[in-house]
Amino acid sequence: MTVELPESAQRVQDFLSAKGFSFFVRELPGSCRTAEEAALSVGCEVGQIAKSLVFRDETTDDPILIIASGANRVDLNKIEKVTGQKLGRASGSYVKERVGYAIGGIPPAGHRMPLSTLLDQDLQRYDILWAAAGTPFTVFSLKPGDLPGLTGGRWLDLAQSS
């Protein structure tokens, strides 16, 4: 029996399959809108959640994707020092229009356009990660080593110090 995925989750599954990845998108009964909810739903540590956050480059107005550990807050000042990019908040409508997914379900890849992507180096501490797959109820698992090939992103220290 095949389970039918919501349209946006199916787009993620189709993208992953077309790119040759064998990741399997699954729908969960509980919300995965936040890293904490996702960790509870899949039964993992919050740090294993690869949360996809979209920011707006204040110079170019381009969307910038940051994939951060669910346990971390992103330090925009650190990112600016390393990349030279001044990042600002992106509204829900900006994200939906430019990226193609609503906040709370943004996948790490398969967007409307290729996104410049930064990867939280702390994700490399885990054997398995969980990422959103197009809706607040869909996820897929992957290994940290899969992220650069999937996203074209680069690893950075981008977490706020505690």
Sequence and secondary structure as in RCSB ss.txt:
>XXXX:A:sequence
MTVELPESAQRVQDFLSAKGFSFFVRELPGSCRTAEEAALSVGCEVGQIAKSLVFRDETTDDPILIIASGANRVD
LNKIEKVTGQKLGRASGSYVKERVGYAIGGIPPAGHRMPLSTLLDQDLQRYDILWAAAGTPFTVFSLKPGDLPGL
TGGRWLDLAQSS
>XXXX:A:secstr
      HHHHHHHHHHHHTT     EE SS  SSHHHHHHHHTS GGGEEEEEEEEETTT  EEEEEEETT  B 
HHHHHHHH   EEE  HHHHHHHHSS TTS  SS  SS  EEEEEGGGGG S EEEE SSTTEEEEE GGGHHHH
H  EEE  B   
